[in-house]
Amino acid sequence: IAVGAQRHSFVFSDILSQDGLPITVRLSLLYGYDPRRAPQFAWALVRTTPEMRLTLVTSFAERAARISVSRRNSLELPQAQVLEAAEEEISRALQADMSPLGFAFPSNRPVMILQVQPPATLTNRHEQNAQRRAQILAGEEFNPADYRRALITEFVENLAKTGAGEAIINLNELVESYVADAKPRVINQPSADQRREPPAEPPLPPKSDRPRSRLS
């Protein structure tokens, strides 16, 4: 029985996050086995092969990783602080479950999460959002007039490469429409004379309940 510490890497797929997305986790684990730590289980574990003991460690590590990942959503999992908290949770779970069997984890950081990979569709969406944010930040550094000239130049270059064919494009109208769309819209408000209220009509004389005289 080799009682020295050894490190192995594991890949666990289809671990559901808190928001229900399948996550792939790759982690590294440092552990060791010594039958003298748990003599009551030594008779069973000593007879097994190192591959069987590694399978036992794998099953406990996967269970702890699934519990830890299921407590967090897919957006916060790649963050460094979240990964450190997940590593500590997995380490505590392995210590509690496997120490009674004679396994030990001789390092202050026996579990290291090397990679957290979300689904490919979510990765593509994150890349598109990052590109859009980068383009927005880059666009804020340019002068609006220079930015419009750059767009017009790019349009003309693409037009020269692809050819206009039978279509006739008036570049001046294109620029004017682009500038018109960029201008702020002004809502026409009525003038002061139009906002004046009409003069009030004179009040009607009060009606009298007395009967009118025939002489009047």
C-alpha positions as CSV (number, residue, x, y, z in Angstrom):
1,I,0.0,0.0,0.0
2,A,1.4,3.4,-1.1
3,V,0.7,5.8,1.8
4,G,2.2,8.8,0.1
5,A,0.1,11.8,-1.2
6,Q,-0.9,11.8,-4.8
7,R,-2.7,14.2,-7.0
8,H,-5.3,13.4,-9.7
9,S,-7.4,15.5,-12.1
10,F,-11.1,14.8,-12.6
11,V,-13.6,16.1,-15.1
12,F,-17.2,16.1,-14.2
13,S,-19.8,16.8,-16.9
14,D,-23.4,17.8,-16.8
15,I,-23.4,19.3,-13.3
16,L,-26.5,21.4,-13.1
17,S,-26.1,24.9,-11.7
18,Q,-28.6,26.8,-9.7
19,D,-30.2,28.2,-12.8
20,G,-30.5,24.7,-14.4
21,L,-27.6,24.9,-16.9
22,P,-25.2,21.9,-17.4
23,I,-21.7,22.8,-16.3
24,T,-18.5,21.0,-16.9
25,V,-16.0,21.2,-14.0
26,R,-12.4,20.1,-14.1
27,L,-10.6,20.0,-10.7
28,S,-7.4,18.6,-9.2
29,L,-7.4,16.7,-5.9
30,L,-4.5,15.9,-3.6
31,Y,-5.1,13.0,-1.3
32,G,-3.5,10.0,0.4
33,Y,-4.6,6.7,2.0
34,D,-3.2,5.1,5.1
35,P,-4.9,2.0,6.5
36,R,-3.6,2.8,10.0
37,R,-5.9,5.8,10.2
38,A,-9.0,3.6,10.1
39,P,-8.2,0.0,11.1
40,Q,-11.9,-1.0,11.2
41,F,-12.0,-0.5,7.4
42,A,-8.5,-1.5,6.5
43,W,-9.4,-5.2,6.0
44,A,-11.7,-4.2,3.1
45,L,-9.8,-1.3,1.5
46,V,-6.4,-3.0,1.6
47,R,-7.6,-5.9,-0.5
48,T,-8.8,-3.5,-3.3
49,T,-6.6,-2.2,-6.1
50,P,-5.3,1.4,-6.3
51,E,-7.8,1.9,-9.2
52,M,-10.7,0.9,-7.0
53,R,-9.6,3.4,-4.3
54,L,-9.3,6.1,-7.0
55,T,-12.8,5.3,-8.1
56,L,-14.0,5.7,-4.5
57,V,-12.3,9.1,-4.3
58,T,-13.8,10.1,-7.7
59,S,-17.4,9.3,-6.6
60,F,-17.1,11.3,-3.4
61,A,-15.4,14.2,-5.2
62,E,-18.1,14.3,-7.9
63,R,-20.9,14.3,-5.2
64,A,-19.3,17.2,-3.4
65,A,-18.7,19.1,-6.6
66,R,-22.4,18.7,-7.7
67,I,-23.6,19.9,-4.3
68,S,-21.3,23.0,-4.4
69,V,-22.1,23.9,-8.0
70,S,-25.8,23.5,-7.6
71,R,-25.8,26.3,-5.0
72,R,-24.6,28.9,-7.6
73,N,-25.8,30.2,-10.9
74,S,-23.8,29.9,-14.1
75,L,-22.9,33.7,-14.3
76,E,-21.1,33.8,-10.9
77,L,-19.3,30.4,-11.2
78,P,-16.3,31.7,-13.2
79,Q,-15.6,34.4,-10.6
80,A,-12.4,33.9,-8.5
81,Q,-14.1,34.4,-5.2
82,V,-16.8,32.0,-6.0
83,L,-14.3,29.4,-7.1
84,E,-12.4,29.7,-3.9
85,A,-15.5,29.3,-1.8
86,A,-16.5,26.2,-3.9
87,E,-13.0,24.7,-3.4
88,E,-13.3,25.1,0.4
89,E,-16.8,23.5,0.4
90,I,-15.6,20.5,-1.6
91,S,-12.5,20.1,0.7
92,R,-14.7,20.2,3.8
93,A,-17.1,17.6,2.4
94,L,-14.3,15.2,1.4
95,Q,-12.7,15.6,4.8
96,A,-16.0,14.7,6.5
97,D,-16.8,11.8,4.3
98,M,-13.5,10.2,3.7
99,S,-11.5,10.7,6.8
100,P,-13.3,7.9,8.7
101,L,-12.2,5.6,5.8
102,G,-8.5,6.3,6.2
103,F,-8.1,9.0,3.5
104,A,-6.4,12.3,4.2
105,F,-5.9,15.5,2.4
106,P,-2.4,16.8,3.5
107,S,-2.6,20.3,2.0
108,N,-4.3,23.5,3.0
109,R,-5.7,23.6,-0.5
110,P,-6.3,20.0,-1.6
111,V,-9.0,20.9,-4.1
112,M,-8.2,23.2,-7.0
113,I,-10.9,24.0,-9.6
114,L,-9.0,24.3,-12.8
115,Q,-11.9,25.1,-15.2
116,V,-15.6,25.8,-15.1
117,Q,-17.1,25.5,-18.6
118,P,-20.7,26.6,-19.3
119,P,-22.7,25.3,-22.3
120,A,-21.4,26.3,-25.7
121,T,-24.5,28.4,-26.4
122,L,-24.0,30.4,-23.2
123,T,-20.3,30.9,-24.0
124,N,-21.2,32.3,-27.5
125,R,-23.7,34.6,-26.0
126,H,-21.1,35.9,-23.5
127,E,-18.6,36.5,-26.3
128,Q,-21.2,38.4,-28.3
129,N,-22.0,40.6,-25.3
130,A,-18.4,41.2,-24.6
131,Q,-17.8,42.3,-28.2
132,R,-20.7,44.6,-28.1
133,R,-19.5,46.2,-24.9
134,A,-16.0,46.6,-26.4
135,Q,-17.5,48.2,-29.5
136,I,-19.6,50.6,-27.4
137,L,-16.6,51.7,-25.3
138,A,-14.4,52.1,-28.4
139,G,-17.1,54.2,-30.1
140,E,-17.2,56.6,-27.2
141,E,-13.6,57.5,-27.8
142,F,-14.2,58.8,-31.3
143,N,-15.6,62.2,-32.4
144,P,-19.1,61.7,-33.9
145,A,-18.1,63.4,-37.1
146,D,-15.0,61.3,-37.4
147,Y,-17.0,58.2,-36.6
148,R,-19.5,59.0,-39.4
149,R,-16.7,59.6,-41.9
150,A,-15.2,56.2,-40.9
151,L,-18.6,54.5,-41.5
152,I,-19.0,56.2,-44.9
153,T,-15.4,55.3,-45.9
154,E,-16.1,51.6,-45.0
155,F,-19.3,51.7,-46.9
156,V,-17.6,53.1,-50.0
157,E,-14.7,50.6,-49.8
158,N,-17.2,47.7,-49.5
159,L,-19.1,49.1,-52.4
160,A,-16.0,49.3,-54.5
161,K,-15.1,45.7,-53.7
162,T,-18.6,44.1,-54.3
163,G,-19.8,46.5,-57.0
164,A,-23.0,48.4,-57.2
165,G,-24.5,46.4,-60.1
166,E,-27.6,48.1,-61.4
167,A,-28.5,49.8,-58.2
168,I,-28.0,53.6,-58.0
169,I,-27.1,54.9,-54.6
170,N,-26.9,58.6,-53.9
171,L,-24.2,59.0,-51.3
172,N,-25.2,62.5,-50.3
173,E,-28.7,61.4,-49.5
174,L,-27.3,58.6,-47.4
175,V,-25.2,61.0,-45.4
176,E,-28.0,63.5,-45.0
177,S,-30.4,60.8,-43.8
178,Y,-27.7,59.5,-41.4
179,V,-27.1,62.9,-40.0
180,A,-30.8,63.6,-39.7
181,D,-31.3,60.5,-37.7
182,A,-28.5,61.5,-35.4
183,K,-30.0,64.9,-34.7
184,P,-32.3,65.2,-31.6
185,R,-35.9,65.4,-32.4
186,V,-37.7,68.7,-31.3
187,I,-41.4,68.6,-30.6
188,N,-43.2,71.8,-31.7
189,Q,-44.8,73.5,-28.8
190,P,-47.6,76.1,-29.1
191,S,-46.6,79.7,-28.8
192,A,-47.5,81.9,-25.9
193,D,-50.4,83.5,-27.8
194,Q,-51.7,80.0,-28.6
195,R,-51.5,78.9,-25.0
196,R,-53.6,81.9,-23.8
197,E,-57.0,80.9,-22.6
198,P,-60.0,82.4,-24.4
199,P,-61.8,85.3,-22.5
200,A,-64.5,84.1,-20.2
201,E,-68.1,84.8,-21.3
202,P,-70.0,87.3,-19.2
203,P,-72.2,85.7,-16.6
204,L,-75.9,85.5,-17.2
205,P,-78.3,87.5,-15.0
206,P,-79.8,85.5,-12.2
207,K,-83.3,84.2,-12.8
208,S,-86.0,85.6,-10.6
209,D,-88.7,83.5,-9.1
210,R,-91.2,86.4,-9.0
211,P,-93.9,86.4,-11.8
212,R,-93.4,89.1,-14.4
213,S,-95.9,92.0,-14.5
214,R,-98.3,92.4,-17.4
215,L,-97.5,96.1,-17.6
216,S,-93.8,95.6,-18.4
